Amino acid sequence: MPGHFGPPPTHKPGIIPLRPLNVGDLISGTFAAIFGNPRVYFGWSAVVSGVVTVGGLLVLVVVRMVSDSGLFDAEAWLAGGPDAISDAAWVGRWMLAGLVAYPVARDVMGVRSGWIESWRFMRGSIWRILGGTALLGLVTLVCFIPALVVIELGLDSAGVGTLVAVLIVTAVLVLGYSWLYIRMSLTVPAAAVEGLGPVAALARSVTLTRRSFGCYFAVVLLLNLITVVIELVLSQVVDAVTGLGGGVLGGVVAVVLAVLVAALVQPLIAVASALMHVDARIRKEGFDIELNQSLSGGGVPWAPR
């Protein structure tokens, strides 16, 4: 329109516009990445789900060895398999956020990466990803296991005052975990693509998420709600199939289906975390300028300032 002046349109070479993102941008970018390159994202998710499954079942076996509770009862420990996988899924999401960080970065620039390219880039970061994941798990345990013990002890008490105190502690615990989760959420993506060690990556995440809690919390909350709905629907299928099979066969089928369910839902939070890492760098460092400058050469300027 002649005589009309306004801001120039934002450049959008890939799944997101290269500017500070809002909640809608991050969620739509997450789905655009996953459905635009499902082989890579669901493939990595299946790998992580398999690793987490083996780890979860091994822990279950060790627990039964220590407690001498039906170690050789195949039906008993297979029945606990889906629950073990569900409990370990949080670890899988952290790990997956690092493994998909490179494909997400390429999708941001409008370049689709395949399995081989993704692996070539990420294989040098595997130990940093595992280290970052382990550090997040350790921090979570140190911060919240004592509080959970207090809650458990309080629930054993019949006093009204104690129960009220438990409810207050639980509410504080939920709020505290939400805050801590968001502040730590960029640790593994930073370790993966910026070449940082676990402690440095955690510090980097805390710095990048400062003053962005509301936006990132809304994204994680909405995607978790979507994940819960999907899991509830698919869990009905798992329960139905398990009920038909019964015995050891039913337990095996339940474990396999639990792995598939985890592989389907894990990419949502993982890809969102990788996108939030890009967004945080755009907000704090003008990373969009570097991305625009690198488009002609096809590179990705990941080194932190």
RAJOWO-V72939 format. One record per residue. SS is DSSP state (helix for helix, strand for strand, loop for the rest). BURIAL is 1 if it has 24 or more other C-alpha atoms within 12 Angstrom, else 0. D_CENTER is the distance of its C-alpha to the mean C-alpha in whole Angstrom. Layout:
SS BURIAL D_CENTER
SS BURIAL D_CENTER
This chain:
loop 0 45
loop 0 48
loop 0 48
loop 0 44
loop 0 42
loop 0 38
loop 0 35
loop 0 35
loop 0 32
loop 0 28
loop 0 28
loop 0 25
loop 1 25
loop 1 22
loop 1 19
loop 1 19
loop 1 23
loop 1 23
loop 1 23
loop 1 21
loop 1 19
loop 1 19
helix 1 17
helix 0 19
helix 1 18
helix 1 14
helix 1 14
helix 1 17
helix 1 16
helix 1 12
helix 1 14
helix 1 17
helix 1 15
helix 1 14
helix 0 17
helix 1 19
loop 1 18
helix 1 17
helix 1 18
helix 1 16
helix 1 12
helix 1 13
helix 1 15
helix 1 12
helix 1 10
helix 1 14
helix 1 14
helix 1 11
helix 1 12
helix 1 15
helix 1 15
helix 1 13
helix 1 16
helix 1 18
helix 0 17
helix 1 17
helix 1 20
helix 0 22
helix 0 21
helix 1 23
helix 1 26
helix 0 26
helix 0 26
helix 0 29
helix 0 31
helix 0 31
helix 0 32
loop 0 34
loop 0 33
loop 0 33
loop 0 32
loop 0 34
loop 0 33
helix 0 31
helix 0 31
helix 0 29
helix 1 27
helix 1 25
helix 1 25
loop 1 23
helix 1 21
helix 1 19
helix 1 18
helix 1 17
helix 1 15
helix 1 13
helix 0 13
helix 1 12
helix 1 9
helix 1 7
helix 1 8
helix 1 7
helix 1 3
helix 1 4
helix 1 7
helix 1 6
helix 1 5
helix 1 9
helix 1 10
loop 1 10
helix 1 11
helix 1 15
helix 1 15
helix 1 14
helix 1 16
helix 1 19
helix 1 18
helix 1 19
loop 1 22
loop 1 23
loop 1 23
loop 1 21
loop 1 20
loop 1 21
helix 1 20
helix 0 22
helix 0 22
helix 1 18
helix 0 19
helix 0 22
helix 1 20
helix 1 17
helix 0 19
helix 0 20
helix 1 17
helix 1 16
helix 0 17
helix 1 16
helix 1 12
helix 1 13
helix 1 15
helix 1 12
helix 1 10
helix 1 13
helix 1 14
helix 1 12
helix 1 12
helix 0 16
helix 0 16
helix 1 14
helix 0 17
helix 0 20
helix 0 19
helix 1 19
helix 0 21
helix 0 24
helix 1 23
helix 1 22
helix 0 26
helix 0 28
helix 1 26
helix 0 27
helix 0 31
helix 0 31
helix 0 31
loop 0 33
loop 0 36
loop 0 38
loop 0 39
helix 0 38
helix 0 37
helix 0 35
helix 0 33
helix 0 33
helix 0 31
helix 1 29
helix 0 28
helix 0 28
helix 1 26
helix 0 23
helix 0 23
helix 0 23
helix 1 20
helix 0 18
helix 0 19
helix 0 18
helix 1 15
helix 0 14
helix 1 15
helix 1 14
helix 1 10
helix 1 11
helix 1 13
helix 1 11
loop 1 8
loop 1 10
helix 1 11
helix 1 9
helix 1 10
helix 1 13
helix 1 14
helix 1 14
helix 1 16
helix 1 18
loop 1 19
loop 1 19
loop 1 19
helix 1 16
helix 1 18
helix 1 19
helix 1 16
helix 1 15
helix 1 18
helix 1 17
helix 1 14
helix 1 17
helix 1 19
helix 1 17
loop 1 16
loop 1 19
loop 0 21
loop 1 18
helix 1 16
helix 0 18
helix 1 17
helix 1 13
helix 1 13
helix 1 15
helix 1 12
helix 1 9
helix 1 12
helix 0 13
helix 1 10
helix 1 10
helix 0 14
helix 0 14
helix 1 11
helix 0 14
helix 0 17
helix 0 16
helix 1 15
helix 0 18
helix 0 20
helix 1 19
helix 1 20
helix 0 23
helix 0 24
helix 1 23
helix 1 25
helix 0 28
helix 0 28
helix 1 27
helix 0 30
helix 0 32
helix 0 32
loop 0 32
helix 0 33
helix 0 31
helix 0 31
helix 1 29
helix 1 27
helix 1 26
helix 1 25
helix 1 23
helix 1 21
helix 1 21
helix 1 20
helix 1 17
helix 1 15
helix 1 16
helix 1 15
helix 1 11
helix 1 12
helix 1 12
helix 1 10
helix 1 6
helix 1 7
helix 1 7
helix 1 4
helix 1 4
helix 1 8
helix 1 8
helix 1 7
helix 1 9
helix 1 12
helix 1 12
helix 1 12
helix 1 15
helix 1 16
helix 1 17
helix 1 19
helix 1 21
helix 1 22
helix 1 22
helix 0 24
loop 0 25
helix 1 23
helix 1 24
helix 0 27
helix 1 26
helix 1 24
helix 1 28
helix 0 30
helix 0 28
loop 1 28
loop 0 31
loop 0 31
loop 0 27
loop 0 26
loop 1 23
loop 1 23
loop 1 21
loop 0 23
loop 1 22
loop 0 25
